[in-house]
Every structure is written in C-alpha cells, then in structure tokens.
Amino acid sequence: MNATFLKTPGVRMERLLPGPIERVWEHLTNTTLLAAWFGDKSSIEPRQGGAVRLLDGHIRGTVTQWHPPKLLTYTWNVFNPSDPPDTASAYPESYLTLALEPRGDNVLLVLNHLPVLERFEKQNAMGWHTFLDILTDALAGRKVRTRQEYSVENAARYGVDLNNLQR
C-alpha cells in the first residue's frame, strides 16, 4: 500500500493591524465588538474546548487552541441556523487559525482557513477579506459599514457573483 499525498485547498491572508496585540485579540474573541461580521447571537467560549457559535448558529465549532493574545484556532462547521445540535454538517469540517504577532505599534494577523472545498475558495477569500476589512476599520476607529457593503467590494475583487453563490 502506498501513501496518497493530499493537496488541501485553503485560504491564507495576512493583514497589518493597529495594535496593541491585546486589543486585536479582544476584537477576535469578543463577538460583540465585531457584530457586523459575527452577527447577533454569536459567542466564542474563552478556553480550549470552548463552544463556537457564530451568525446565529450558521457556523458552529470548538476552540482547539486558545493562547491569548497570540493564537486562536477553532473548528468551522456550516449548518442551517435551525438545525438541532446533533445534526451533522453537510460540509467537511475545517479549521480557522488566527495568529497574532506584534510589529512595533502594529500587529500582524495571519489567518489560515483549511480545508476549503475547491468550489468555495473564491467565496471563502471574499468572506475573509470582508472580515479583515471590518476588523481593520473597527481597530482604526473608522465607521464600520454593513457586512453587505464590504462583501460587494470584495466580490468584485475575487470574481464572485453574489446572486449565484456556490452551495
């Protein structure tokens, strides 16, 4: 028997953000600070093994790494918000990792999300670019627009048709 070498599609993004690192960490873990991204009824339990529930239950997962203020990883499972807790997701489980590193007065955020089904790569990149735009504006003290406004801009950037999203 021979091994099969997998090439896992995913998305990686880096963004330099206004610091300090503790403030950036707070915005990544306190869902009320980025309501335009996380939506209402969202939470991340602040501990390894903690429950993750975002976008009113559309995204559910478990914190796998909790190392404040430098590293957060959690599983990412997609559901219909009305699905009961014991429902299996129709999509493969993936992992979101957010790593922070001080850079003077700024903070480098490295975001990795994988695996991502190939048909979702552009949509995933559009979504995470939107997330980083919201995060950047919030940390810079600028008015945070609606998620939809950022999504329209980023859909054009990645060639995503918002009226015909992959399912």
N, C-alpha and C positions, 0 to 999 in steps of 0.2 A: 504494500500500500504506500502511495506517495502522498506528500502534503500538497494541498492546493493553497496557493498564495493569493490572498484576497486584496483587492484594492478597494478600500471603503470610501465612497463619496462622502464629502462633508464640506463644511464652510468654516473658514478661519478668517478673522478680522482683527485688526489692531487699531486702536484709537488712543491718542494722547489727550488726556482729560485734565481739567483744572483740579488740583488737589485741595486739601491733603488726602492721603490714602484712606483715612478713617471715614471721611465724608463720602468718598466714592463708594466704599463698602456699604455704608448706610443706605445709599440710593439703590444698590443692587439687592439688598436683603430686606429692606422695609418697603413693602409693596405700596404703601400709601404715598410714598414720595414720587413714584412714577406711575400714577394711576392712568395716565394717557397710554402707557404700554401694558401694564399688568391688568388693568380693568378693575372693576368693583369685585368684591368678594374674593380677593386674592390673598395668599399668605405663603410664607416660607418659614417653617419652624426652624429656629436658630440653633441647630445641632445636627451632628451626623445621625442619620436615621430619621430626621425630621420630615414631615409631610410637606409636599409642594402642591399647591392648588392655585392655578392662575386662570385668568379670563373666565371666571365663574365656573370652573371645573372643566373647561375645554382642554387644558393642559394639567396633567397630574403626574406626580413623581415622588422621588425620595432623595433627600440630600445624602450623597455618598462621601463628600469631602467638605468639611467645614473648618477652615483655618483662617479666622479673622486676623487681620484685614487683607489677606493675600490670596486666598484660594477658595473658590466655591464651585462644587460640581454637584449636579443633580440629574436624575433620570428625567426624560422627557417623553411622555406618553400622550397621544392625541385621542380625545373622546368627544362624543356629543355631551354637552353640559348636563343633559337629563339622564345620562347613563348611570345606573346604580354602581356603587363602589366595587362590586365583584365582577364587573364587566371587563372582558379582555379587549384591549385596543385592537382595532383592525390594522394598525400600522406597527412597524417594528419599533421597539424601544430604542431611544437614542440617549446621548449624554451631552449636556451643556456644561462646559467648563469656562469659568471666568477667573482669570489670573491677573493680579494687580502687582505692579512694581513701581516704587517711587522713582521719579525722574526730576530731581530738583523740586520746584514748586508744583510740578505736574505729576500725573500718574499714567503709566502705560497700562492699558487694558488689553489683554489678549483673550479673545473669545473663540472657542472651538466648539462646534456642534457636529457630532457624528455618531453613527452613520446617518446619512440623509439619503432617502431614495433618490435616484438619479433624476426622476421626473420632477422632484421638488427642489432641486438645487437652486435654480434662479429665484423661486419664490422664497426659499429659506434665506438666501442672501439679501433679497429685498426686505424681508422682515427684520433681520438682524441689523441691516443698515438703518432701518427706521428706528429700531430700539436704540442704537448708538446715537442717532441724531437727537432723539428725545432726551436721552441721558446727558449728552453734551449741552443742550440748551438749558436743562434744569440745573446742572452744575455751574454753568456760566451765568446764571441769574437772568437768562432771557425768557421771554414768554414761551411756554410750551404750547404748541399748536395741537390740533387733534391728530390722533394716530393716522386717520384717513388722509390728512393733508401731506404728512411725511410720506405715506405709502404711495400716493400718486406720483410724487417726485421720484421715489426710488423704483417704482415700477418702470418708469421710462428709462432709468439708468440700467436696469437689468433685463429689459425687454420682456416684461411680464404684462399680460393682458388681465387687468383686474376684473374684467367682465367674463373671463374664461379661465378661472384658476383651476389648476390640477387638483384632482381629488384622489 
